[in-house]
Amino acid sequence: MEGSSNPGINPELALAHRFPEVSSLFQFNLKDAALYALGVGACGRDAVDANELKYVYHCDGQQFIKIRSKSRIAGLHDKGCNITLPRTTVYLRGAGGFSKSSHPYSFASYSGNQTPAVEIPKTEPFASFEDITQASQALLHRLSGDYYPLHSDPMVAGIAGFPRPILHGLCTLGFAIRAIIRCICRGDPHMIKGLSGRFLSHVFPGETLITETWLQGSRVIYQVQVKERNKAVLSGHVDLNRLPSQL
């Protein structure tokens, strides 16, 4: 095709595609909420931690959310011969090389698709929180619905190039948000207005996570590092409804 060295993908056709609108009903109960809380490390260090025990046993009988989803392809990021990555978390392995351009956003339907990475301040963090993931953390977190074998099967992890199964990225994100709720929100999760995260590297279950935070008005910039490898694995920001009066 014109403008593409990879016959497996047509960027113009992909950007023009329109998906049907879908309505989905999500139901969750005490078991679902408690299992997720445990899966992202709640009460991992202290089974009677008053700040986190509420996430394990406080819940209404049942709740549900109805979401009407309207999807479209916002843009294609040409990452060369490895992967191509839209803004949504969809990976097409081996499909890069279609744009014949050194510009990474050769095919984007709007400029907002070109989101830069979070800039981590050079100053000392406002707050830092250290937490240890359990050796079985991925096995517990997968019970919330992500059964991808990369996080549980050593053979699959080996094929992907890892010496052992890795932690779910969303589990790492859960650890980060727990740290922010504890250190910035003074234990009040209702202060969280919105959040964003960029996954930088993998985490092995059993490693220690250090979440560093910086305040910029009502926005919290954060970065998560693996202590044992001195490796940044996640960064992003959290927007707050308000700042705690104690800060």
N, C-alpha and C positions, 0 to 999 in steps of 0.2 A: 504494500500500500504506500501511497505517497507520504513522505516525511517520516517513515518508520522503517527501522532495520529489523524489527521483530514482527513476523507475520502473525504472531499469536494474539495480538491485541490491537484494536482500532480505537485510539483515544477519542476521536471525534464522535464515533458511534456510542462509546461508553458515556460520554458527557451528555449526549442527547437523550439517553434512555430515561424513561419515567416509570417509577414504581407505583403499583396500586396502593391506595391508602388503606391502612390496616388498623383496626381497633383491637386491643388486647386487654384482657382482664388478669391482673396479678393479685393473687390472694396469699396472705401470710398470717401465721399464727404464732403463739408463744414459742413453740418448738423451733420454727424457722428463725425467729429473731434471736433466740438464745444460742442456736447452733452457729449463726453467723457471728455473733459477738465472741463466742469462744474461738471461732476459726480465725479471727483477726487479733487474737491474743488477750482478750478481756479476762481478767482474773488469772492470767498465766503465771504471775509471780506470787500472788496472794489470793487464795480461793475465797477469802472473806473481805476483800478490798471493798469498802463501802462506796468508793467512787465508781466502781465498775460492776459490782454485783447487781446493781439495778438493771443493767442491760441483759442479765441472764434470767431474771424472774419477774420483772415488771413489764406487763403487756396486757392490752385488752384481749378479750376472748378471741376476736378475729378482726382483721382489717383487710381492705382490698383497695387497689388502685386501678382505675381504668385509664389507659393511655391510648390516644389516637395518634398514630405515627404516620408521618408523611415524609418519605425519604427521597433523596436524589443524590447523585454523585456530584460533590462539590468541586472536585478537581483531582488530577492525577499528578503525583510527584514522581518524576523519573529518577530512580535511584541507581541507574546503571544496570549491570548484569545480575544484581542480587535480588532486589525486590522493588515493587512499586507500591506506594503507600498513599491512599486518600486520607483526608482528615479523620474520617472514621477509622476504627481499628480493623481494617481488612487488609490482609497481606496476600499478594500474588507472587509467590516465589518463582524466580526465574523469568518474570515477565517484563523486566526493565529493558532499556535500550531502544525505546520506541520513538524518541523525540529527535534524535540526532542533534542535541543541543546540550551545551554545558550548563544552561540555566535549569535549576532543579524544579521550577514550577512552570514548565513549558506549556502544560495544558491545565489551566485553572479557570473556572467559570466566574470567579469573583476574587477581588484582591484580599478579602478577609480570610481566604484560605491559606494565605502565606503568613502563618503565625510563627513568630520567633520563639526561641527557647527562653525560658525564664532566666533572667540575669540574677545570679546569686550575689548579694552584697559582699563587699570586702571587709566590712566591719565585723566585730564580734557578734555572735547570735544574741538575740534578746532572751531566748530560752533554749535549752537543749535537754532532750529526754532520751535515755538509753533503755532499750528493752531487748530481751532475748527471745528469739523464736524457738519453738520446741522442735525436736527432731521429727515429730509426727505432725507438724503444723500444716503441711500441704495435704496430708491424708485427712485431717479434720476439716480444713477449709473446703476441700472438694465436695463435701457432703452438702454444701449450700447450692450445688448445681453444676460446677465446672469439673467434669470428669475426664478432661483431656489427659491422656496417659503420660505426657511429658512430666507431670507433677507427681506421678506415683509409680511408674514402671521403669526400672533401671535400664532395660533394653532399649526402650523408646528414647530415654534421655541420652543414652550412648550414641544412638543413631543421629541425634541432633547435635552431638559434639560435647555433651556434658558428662562428667564422671559419675553423676548421680542425679536423681530427679531434683528439679528446682521448684522454688516457691511460686505460687500464682502472683502475677503482678498486682492484681487487685487486692490480694492479701497484704502485700507490702504497703499499698495505698491505705488499707484499713489501719495498719499499725501507725502510719503517719498521722492520719486524722484523729486516732485515739490520743496520740501524743499532743496534738494541737488542742483538742478538747480539754485535756488535763492541764496543760501548761498555760494556755492563752485564755480559754473559755471558762476556766475555773470549774470544770465539770459539767457545764451546761451545753448539751449538743444542739439546742435550739438556736444558738448564736450563729451556727453555720448557715450561710446564705447560699453559697455555691463553691465549687472546688474544681481544680484542674490539676492534672499530673502528667508528667512525661517520664516514661520508663527508660532508664539509661543503661541498666545492666541487670543481670540476674542475681538472685539471692538463693543460697542453699539453706534448707531447713536446719535449724540449730545455730545459725549465725546471729550475731548481735547487731541490732539496728540502732543507729543514733540519728534522731530527728532534730535538726537545727532549724530555728525559726527566727524571722526578722519581721518587725512590724512596719508597715508603710500605710499609715492612716488606718482604714478599716480593712486593709488587705494584709494577709500573712503570707510572706514568702517562706518556703520551706525547702529543705534538702535532706534526703535520707542517705546515710552512708553505712556500709558494712564495716564494723570495727575491725574484724580480723584481717580484712584485706585492704583497709583504707581506701575503699572504692565507693564512689557516688553511684547509687542505683536508682534514685528517683528524685525529681524536683518538680516544683509547681507552686501554686498559690491557692489560698482559701480566702474567700470574701466573707466578712462577718456582717451580721445585721447591725451590730453595735459593738463598741469596745466595753469590756468589763470595767466597772467603776474602780476596781482595785488596781488597774494598770496605770 
